[in-house]
């Protein structure tokens, strides 16, 4: 796979490229979109072959071949993460956002609180608010340049109205890979506060050398009666447009409770999403990811080293994902000036950290899932935009 091959997604309906001007005021013609968590690589041959097979059959009607889809998920979790799941645990969702919203609605009531470790993927708070719940923010602590958990501080912030702890594992935006001990501490925290633990593990395949993603259930099997896990092939294989994710619920009581809500909504998988996920979760898909990760690691190393060389900027060490989390507090600038320089001078669209909750105010998130040349171009633009700090 040639990840260096340039791609032109302008005018294709790509959210990342075609919504950059409406969202940031930066035209795609001269802008660098580093906001939406979507990679710029062409779909690999095995995904293209799967879609061609679907087209060649010329049959887009109702379908019933769910077993091979579930078997592919089971195979992937076992071979890639050493986690043995039961296909009876599975529910297919219309993407992870849909899964998060359904889980919140199933296991809490309007007015209840949902705890989140902030800063975190902005859609967590958005889903909590849209479902009529309230977010309890538990800010992550920075120690030795990376995020850590502070459960003594979190206990003081709990209101007693919390019903759920919603986590991102690995963590988006910082790429923090939670250790087995940290996951166990989260489970113990849920036990003490009688919380359901919902773990979004969509970035679990994208972990760099020296770090290991551990599925929450594998780390804390004793928390099964209060655990809901969800994932998708979308971030790993850039197939978010297929709107297909899945929820895994090991506990039969929780599973039946969720299943009742799920069936009431008459949800079922879509043919394209099943086809793409099944093709992705294969030996060919595994080999492709093994080629992808060294390339992303090179992008990470280039970008983080380049950012750290700029006065006032500091990239948090990335243990996973293709999302770099950069602190601009050392510039002494306020948020408006930082955003203006990125927009007007650098012409880079990056995710503003304050939209990800408490603790993100001085940060920006940059998507490195693109060609190396574009990452290098982004560094050149940042250097020029903040040249007066040299």
MARTORNU-229765 format. One line per 5 residues: number of its first residue (from 1); their letters; for each residue z negated, x negated, y of C-alpha. Coordinates in nm, 4 decimals. Example, Ala and Ser with C-alpha at 12.3 -4.5 7.8 and 13.67 -1.06 7.14 Angstrom:
<rs>
1) AS) -0.7800,-1.2300,-0.4500; -0.7140,-1.3670,-0.1060
</rs>
This chain:
<rs>
1) XXXXX) 0.0000,0.0000,0.0000; 0.1044,-0.1385,0.3386; -0.1661,-0.0230,0.5780; -0.0074,-0.2227,0.8626; 0.3016,0.0005,0.8782
6) XXXXX) 0.2943,0.1834,1.2124; 0.2795,0.5607,1.2038; 0.4030,0.8000,1.4710; 0.1999,1.1203,1.4616; 0.2785,1.2333,1.8151
11) XXXXX) 0.4248,1.5824,1.8217; 0.3398,1.6515,1.4575; 0.0508,1.8854,1.5295; -0.2026,1.6101,1.4633; -0.5344,1.7023,1.6237
16) XXXXX) -0.6182,1.3367,1.6762; -0.2990,1.2605,1.8690; -0.1730,1.5884,2.0121; -0.5113,1.7162,2.1329; -0.6034,1.3903,2.3038
21) XXXXX) -0.4565,1.4908,2.6391; -0.6132,1.8404,2.6463; -0.9511,1.6998,2.5390; -0.9609,1.3722,2.7351; -0.6794,1.3839,2.9884
26) XXXXX) -0.5136,1.0861,2.8180; -0.1437,1.1345,2.7266; -0.0530,1.0310,2.3733; 0.2383,0.8247,2.5063; 0.0069,0.5509,2.6343
31) XXXXX) -0.3317,0.6449,2.4878; -0.5227,0.5247,2.1851; -0.6938,0.8137,2.0011; -1.0134,0.6792,1.8465; -1.2103,1.0043,1.8398
36) XXXXX) -1.1313,1.2435,1.5504; -1.2403,1.0975,1.2127; -0.8894,1.0967,1.0689; -0.6986,0.7871,0.9548; -0.3445,0.6959,1.0647
41) XXXXX) -0.2127,0.5745,0.7284; 0.0721,0.7437,0.5467; -0.0255,0.9449,0.2420; -0.0118,0.7294,-0.0738; 0.2563,0.7851,-0.3377
46) XXXXX) 0.0284,0.9635,-0.5860; -0.0549,1.2309,-0.3295; 0.3092,1.2685,-0.2333; 0.4044,1.3024,-0.5992; 0.1431,1.5734,-0.6492
51) XXXXX) 0.2783,1.7754,-0.3569; 0.6373,1.7270,-0.4713; 0.5373,1.8559,-0.8135; 0.3934,2.1635,-0.6479; 0.7131,2.2175,-0.4501
56) XXXXX) 0.9349,2.1582,-0.7508; 0.7567,2.4312,-0.9443; 0.8410,2.6704,-0.6592; 0.5375,2.8817,-0.7420; 0.2698,2.9418,-0.4793
61) XXXXX) 0.1087,3.2474,-0.6318; -0.2407,3.3119,-0.7596; -0.3585,3.0368,-0.9910; -0.6386,2.9812,-1.2395; -0.6359,2.6106,-1.3310
66) XXXXX) -0.9784,2.5272,-1.1898; -1.1043,2.3330,-1.4921; -0.8906,2.0242,-1.4279; -0.9962,2.0315,-1.0616; -1.3644,2.0427,-1.1564
71) XXXXX) -1.3117,1.7773,-1.4233; -1.1568,1.5465,-1.1623; -1.4642,1.5813,-0.9395; -1.6914,1.5169,-1.2362; -1.4879,1.2076,-1.3322
76) XXXXX) -1.4933,1.0716,-0.9770; -1.8683,1.1060,-0.9328; -1.9329,0.9406,-1.2665; -1.6880,0.6516,-1.2438; -1.7210,0.5767,-0.8717
81) XXXXX) -2.0897,0.6486,-0.8141; -2.2575,0.6519,-1.1548; -2.3685,1.0116,-1.1053; -2.3276,1.2541,-1.3931; -2.2781,1.6058,-1.2638
86) XXXXX) -2.2219,1.9340,-1.4461; -1.9113,2.1261,-1.3430; -2.1213,2.4436,-1.3472; -2.2864,2.3131,-1.0290; -1.9639,2.3335,-0.8273
91) XXXXX) -1.8520,2.5706,-0.5521; -1.5299,2.5085,-0.3610; -1.5426,2.5507,0.0169; -1.2858,2.5583,0.2962; -1.3852,2.2111,0.4088
96) XXXXX) -1.7301,2.0640,0.4626; -1.7918,2.2498,0.7863; -1.7527,2.5757,0.6001; -1.9891,2.4487,0.3312; -2.2554,2.3486,0.5823
101) XXXXX) -2.2368,2.6846,0.7582; -2.2611,2.8803,0.4326; -2.5571,2.6755,0.3094; -2.7426,2.7263,0.6385; -2.6783,3.1010,0.6254
106) XXXXX) -2.7802,3.1283,0.2614; -3.1062,2.9367,0.2801; -3.2406,3.0304,0.6243; -3.2545,3.3242,0.8630; -3.1522,3.3599,1.2284
111) XXXXX) -3.4181,3.1963,1.4449; -3.5212,2.9467,1.1771; -3.5021,2.5768,1.2580; -3.2885,2.3108,1.0871; -3.4016,1.9484,1.1188
116) XXXXX) -3.1434,1.6726,1.1739; -3.1711,1.2955,1.2218; -3.0045,1.2224,1.5550; -2.7669,1.1003,1.6737; -2.5542,1.2636,1.4055
121) XXXXX) -2.2129,1.4223,1.3545; -2.1853,1.6759,1.6350; -2.0829,1.9623,1.4078; -2.4306,1.9662,1.2534; -2.5840,2.0981,1.5736
126) XXXXX) -2.2798,2.3139,1.6406; -2.3036,2.4860,1.3014; -2.6772,2.5337,1.3447; -2.6246,2.7012,1.6797; -2.3318,2.9161,1.5735
131) XXXXX) -2.5295,3.0577,1.2835; -2.8151,3.1582,1.5141; -3.0508,2.8828,1.4021; -3.2230,2.6168,1.6134; -3.1891,2.2397,1.5730
136) XXXXX) -3.5041,2.0276,1.5506; -3.3933,1.6783,1.6489; -3.5602,1.3864,1.4727; -3.4377,1.0727,1.6564; -3.3603,0.7666,1.4492
141) XXXXX) -3.5379,0.4458,1.5443; -3.3466,0.1228,1.6063; -3.4942,-0.1844,1.4394; -3.3113,-0.5155,1.4015; -3.0038,-0.3479,1.5444
146) XXXXX) -2.9737,-0.0689,1.2857; -3.1137,0.2794,1.2422; -3.4375,0.3410,1.0536; -3.6472,0.6452,0.9738; -3.9845,0.7086,1.1376
151) XXXXX) -4.1571,0.9847,0.9436; -4.4816,0.9620,1.1397; -4.2903,1.0440,1.4564; -4.0958,1.3183,1.2794; -4.4112,1.4908,1.1572
156) XXXXX) -4.5215,1.5248,1.5196; -4.1904,1.6868,1.6164; -4.1906,1.9513,1.3441; -4.2572,2.3033,1.4719; -4.3387,2.4749,1.1432
161) XXXXX) -4.0256,2.6885,1.1767; -3.8014,2.4440,0.9920; -3.6499,2.5606,0.6642; -3.3866,2.2912,0.6094; -3.3357,1.9171,0.6550
166) XXXXX) -2.9618,1.8493,0.6962; -2.8626,1.4843,0.6470; -2.5483,1.2751,0.6651; -2.5370,1.0222,0.3807; -2.3879,0.7724,0.4565
171) XXXXX) -2.4724,0.8357,0.8180; -2.2109,0.9427,1.0709; -2.1810,0.8001,1.3396; -2.3559,0.4711,1.2620; -2.2326,0.4061,0.9083
176) XXXXX) -2.5886,0.3543,0.7876; -2.6151,0.3613,0.4060; -2.9507,0.5055,0.3094; -3.1324,0.3112,0.0392; -3.2811,0.4654,-0.2708
181) XXXXX) -3.6288,0.4316,-0.1211; -3.5228,0.5971,0.2044; -3.3698,0.8894,0.0178; -3.6916,0.9269,-0.1756; -3.8857,0.9255,0.1512
186) XXXXX) -3.6613,1.2033,0.2801; -3.7257,1.4030,-0.0353; -4.1015,1.3527,0.0031; -4.0781,1.4642,0.3661; -3.9040,1.7818,0.2499
191) XXXXX) -4.1752,1.8389,-0.0071; -4.4511,1.8004,0.2529; -4.2832,2.0405,0.4949; -4.1368,2.2799,0.2353; -3.7766,2.2131,0.3372
196) XXXXX) -3.4483,2.2518,0.1557; -3.2558,1.9220,0.1637; -2.8824,1.9563,0.2346; -2.6965,1.6276,0.1961; -2.3436,1.5833,0.3370
201) XXXXX) -2.2017,1.2914,0.1376; -1.8371,1.3031,0.2475; -1.8332,0.9342,0.3504; -1.9796,0.8124,0.0208; -1.6593,0.6432,-0.0965
206) XXXXX) -1.6239,0.4325,0.2185; -1.8939,0.1663,0.1739; -1.8535,-0.2039,0.2473; -1.9399,-0.5045,0.0336; -2.3102,-0.5742,0.0154
211) XXXXX) -2.4076,-0.2076,0.0342; -2.4270,0.0693,-0.2235; -2.3975,0.4415,-0.1729; -2.6471,0.6279,-0.3911; -2.5983,1.0042,-0.4319
216) XXXXX) -2.9113,1.1859,-0.3194; -2.9547,1.3618,-0.6531; -2.9238,1.0323,-0.8417; -3.1903,0.8767,-0.6189; -3.4278,1.1741,-0.6248
221) XXXXX) -3.3724,1.3901,-0.9347; -3.7207,1.5363,-0.8919; -3.6069,1.7056,-0.5703; -3.3485,1.9123,-0.7605; -3.5265,2.2487,-0.6951
226) XXXXX) -3.4753,2.1998,-0.3217; -3.1439,2.0094,-0.3074; -2.7880,2.1052,-0.2084; -2.5193,1.8334,-0.2032; -2.1699,1.8572,-0.0601
231) XXXXX) -1.8666,1.6338,-0.0377; -1.4860,1.6293,-0.0241; -1.1896,1.3979,-0.0696; -1.0927,1.4645,0.2921; -1.2332,1.1565,0.4692
236) XXXXX) -1.1482,0.9121,0.1925; -0.7875,1.0234,0.1464; -0.7135,1.1804,0.4874; -0.6439,1.5265,0.3456; -0.8668,1.7271,0.5794
241) XXXXX) -0.5717,1.9529,0.6587; -0.6004,2.0964,0.3087; -0.9399,2.2391,0.4093; -1.0996,2.1805,0.0696; -1.4522,2.0608,0.0015
246) XXXXX) -1.7130,2.1338,-0.2609; -2.0838,2.2010,-0.2930; -2.2949,2.0849,-0.5870; -2.6194,2.2693,-0.6625; -2.8026,2.1383,-0.9710
251) XXXXX) -3.0885,2.3907,-0.9609; -3.0012,2.7266,-1.1245; -3.2208,2.9328,-0.8918; -3.0675,2.7849,-0.5774; -2.7246,2.8060,-0.7383
256) XXXXX) -2.7554,3.1771,-0.8077; -2.8825,3.2432,-0.4575; -2.5905,3.0559,-0.3029; -2.3476,3.2094,-0.5506; -2.4392,3.5610,-0.4433
261) XXXXX) -2.3580,3.4806,-0.0798; -2.0435,3.2900,-0.1808; -1.9081,3.5753,-0.3926; -1.9790,3.8274,-0.1179; -1.7411,3.6331,0.1080
266) XXXXX) -1.4705,3.6366,-0.1617; -1.4065,3.2620,-0.1303; -1.1717,3.0841,-0.3672; -0.9923,2.7472,-0.3676; -0.6471,2.7077,-0.2152
271) XXXXX) -0.3638,2.5679,-0.4235; -0.2720,2.2752,-0.1969; -0.6316,2.1590,-0.1605; -0.6919,2.1698,-0.5348; -0.3665,1.9836,-0.6019
276) XXXXX) -0.4413,1.7064,-0.3525; -0.8060,1.6618,-0.4519; -0.7180,1.6486,-0.8204; -0.4543,1.3822,-0.7501; -0.6937,1.1847,-0.5310
281) XXXXX) -0.9750,1.1820,-0.7846; -0.7785,0.9814,-1.0376; -0.7359,0.6204,-1.1516; -0.4525,0.5883,-0.8970; -0.6821,0.7190,-0.6256
286) XXXXX) -0.9563,0.4775,-0.7265; -0.7151,0.1823,-0.7118; -0.5963,0.2942,-0.3669; -0.9525,0.3108,-0.2314; -1.0127,-0.0387,-0.3680
291) XXXXX) -0.7156,-0.1535,-0.1561; -0.8204,0.0497,0.1474; -1.1744,-0.0825,0.1824; -1.0874,-0.4525,0.2386; -0.8420,-0.3443,0.5068
296) XXXXX) -1.1020,-0.1282,0.6807; -1.3512,-0.4124,0.6473; -1.1087,-0.6431,0.8301; -1.0724,-0.3836,1.1069; -1.4502,-0.3543,1.1208
301) XXXXX) -1.5016,-0.7298,1.1429; -1.2360,-0.7746,1.4126; -1.3579,-0.4844,1.6236; -1.7309,-0.5450,1.6015; -1.6980,-0.9172,1.6695
306) XXXXX) -1.4692,-0.8460,1.9636; -1.7009,-0.5830,2.1086; -2.0062,-0.8053,2.0693; -1.8250,-1.0768,2.2671; -1.7977,-0.8446,2.5686
311) XXXXX) -2.0948,-0.8584,2.8073; -2.3033,-0.5437,2.7975; -2.1483,-0.4019,2.4811; -2.3028,-0.4079,2.1337; -2.1649,-0.2636,1.8092
316) XXXXX) -2.4179,-0.1436,1.5536; -2.3527,-0.3197,1.2199; -2.1288,-0.0958,1.0051; -2.2395,-0.0574,0.6440; -1.9876,0.2200,0.5705
321) XXXXX) -1.7271,0.4565,0.7191; -1.4465,0.3623,0.9585; -1.6450,0.4813,1.2618; -1.7855,0.2126,1.4930; -2.0915,0.2981,1.7020
326) XXXXX) -2.0977,0.0986,2.0249; -2.3870,0.0782,2.2719; -2.2835,0.0458,2.6376; -2.6379,0.0395,2.7786; -2.6126,-0.3309,2.8560
331) XXXXX) -2.3424,-0.2656,3.1147; -2.5949,-0.0972,3.3438; -2.3401,0.1783,3.4063; -2.4085,0.5478,3.3905; -2.2273,0.7691,3.1435
336) XXXXX) -1.9726,0.8945,3.3956; -1.8576,0.5438,3.4873; -1.8292,0.4341,3.1243; -1.6215,0.7397,3.0405; -1.4033,0.6895,3.3489
341) XXXXX) -1.3266,0.3288,3.2576; -1.2373,0.4252,2.9028; -1.0112,0.7031,3.0268; -0.8550,0.5561,3.3395; -0.8355,0.1862,3.2579
346) XXXXX) -0.8506,0.1467,2.8785; -0.6732,0.4759,2.8010; -0.8904,0.5109,2.4904; -1.0225,0.8435,2.3652; -1.3573,0.7795,2.1945
351) XXXXX) -1.6291,1.0253,2.0968; -1.9033,1.0419,2.3641; -2.2376,0.9599,2.2051; -2.4371,1.2174,2.3986; -2.2520,1.4931,2.2109
356) XXXXX) -2.4146,1.3689,1.8890; -2.7688,1.4388,2.0020; -3.0797,1.2564,2.1170; -3.0401,0.8796,2.0978; -2.6645,0.8783,2.1453
361) XXXXX) -2.6630,0.8885,2.5254; -2.5510,0.5276,2.5817; -2.3133,0.5074,2.2845; -1.9475,0.5781,2.2111; -1.7930,0.6254,1.8653
366) XXXXX) -1.4617,0.4541,1.7865; -1.2390,0.5381,1.4901; -1.1084,0.2205,1.3218; -0.9069,0.4031,1.0541; -0.5761,0.2853,1.1937
371) XXXXX) -0.3411,-0.0115,1.1906; -0.5017,-0.3483,1.2638; -0.2644,-0.3961,1.5570; -0.4059,-0.0831,1.7208; -0.7617,-0.2075,1.6708
376) XXXXX) -0.6660,-0.5362,1.8363; -0.4972,-0.3432,2.1187; -0.8158,-0.1417,2.1685; -1.0152,-0.4631,2.2061; -0.7691,-0.5971,2.4631
381) XXXXX) -0.7976,-0.2743,2.6605; -1.1773,-0.2751,2.6464; -1.1857,-0.6370,2.7630; -0.9670,-0.5529,3.0630; -1.1518,-0.2300,3.1434
386) XXXXX) -1.4844,-0.4099,3.1609; -1.3454,-0.7402,3.2901; -1.5737,-0.7479,3.5944; -1.8717,-0.7963,3.3593; -1.7306,-1.1239,3.2218
</rs>
